[in-house]
Amino acid sequence: MVRLTCARIVAGLTTSSAATIEVRPEHAGHAMCTLFVGDFDARIAQIAERGLEPAERETYANGVRKATFRDPDGNEIGFGGAPA
């Protein structure tokens, strides 16, 4: 069993990707996962080829991009990428 004691965890997966886990008790039962990937455009294109489009696309002030996908239960997975 893993017990999370902080509000945010950032873990490096490889040299070009990382995962962020945020603990949001007010959203219990609704998972949220964000993966930062080195091949953002290719990854989003591959997902689109399967018929899925992001519910949201964001570009932050520093140029970092994020695409968020949600399932009917409210769970979400986001993919982040470096500036274009």
N, C-alpha and C positions, 0 to 999 in steps of 0.2 A: 504494500500500500504506500502511495506517495501522498504526503500531506504538504500542501502549498502554504507557505507562511508569508509570502510577499505578494504585493499587488501585481507585479509584472516580472516575468522571467524571459530573458533573451538567451538563446542557445545557438551557437554556431554548428551547422550540420556539415558543411564542407567549406572550402575556400570561397565559394561563390553563392552560398545560401545559408540562411539562418531561420530559426523559428521563434516566434513570439507567442507566449501564452499569457493571457490576462485573466486574473481571477475577478469575476464580476458576480458576486452572490445575488444581486438583484435580478440576474438573468439565469438563475438556476434552472437547469434543464435545457438551456439553449447554448450549445457549444459555439465557441468562436476561436478560430485558428488562423494565423497569418503566417505564410511562408514567403521569405524573401528569396527570389531566384535570380540567377545570373542570365537566364534566357527568357525574360519576361514576355517579350513579343511573341516568340515562338510558342511558349507555353500557353498563352491566351488563345493563339490561333489554333493549337491542337485541341483545346477544349471546345472552341467554336465549331470545329469540324465534327464534333460529337453532338452538335445541336444545342449547346448551352451558351448563353450569353450572360455576362455579369449583371447583377442587379444594380451595381454602382461602379463607376470608374472615377478615380480621384487622381489629381496631380498636386502634390504639395508644393509649397513655396520654394523648396530646395530642388524641385524637379523630380523627386522620388514619386513613382507611380504605384497605384494600387487598384486591383480589380477584385470585387467582392461578389461571391456567389452564395445564395441562400437556398435551403431546402424548405419544403412546406411547413416543417416544424419550427422554423426560425433559426436552425443551426446555420452557421456561416463559415466559409473558408475564404480567405483572401490571399491573393498572390501580390507581392510587392516586387518592384524592380527599380534599378538605378535609373537616373535621368536618361532620356533618349539621346 
